[in-house]
């Protein structure tokens, strides 16, 4: 089964956390799909990944760019895996019917939004019922990550 890691964002927003997790993903030799909530959100994440750190470069693309097989990180608003990624990043409360196609899934949610937390709990229950291996990570006061049971 897929390892599904829930990331409870409390202190830093998605725009600060996602690029770092994608850097680590690529550093480990893996490819990623980022499933976002809308085409506009895909566009904003595309801009973010070009500009989040002037000293860094995170290769990525989307349907607008084409050539998904050449893209280590694929940004999309539909449940697809055209770059043969093993890692899936779910943002904006998205879900995937293809979790079993991935080795690892990262479900990032805004811990300061009660509706987002409630929706994440529902996704947790669905993943547990499907037999996936679950972990829960919460941002600490220092900005690091604490694994919770």
Protein Blocks (a to p, Z undefined) as FASTA:
>chain_A
ZZddddddfkbcfklmmmmmmmmmmmnopacddddfbfklmmmmmmmmmmmpmkbccddd
dfkngpmllpmbacdfbdcdfkopabdcdeehiacfklmmpmbdcddddfkbmklmmmmm
mmmmmmmmnopacddddddfkopacddZZ
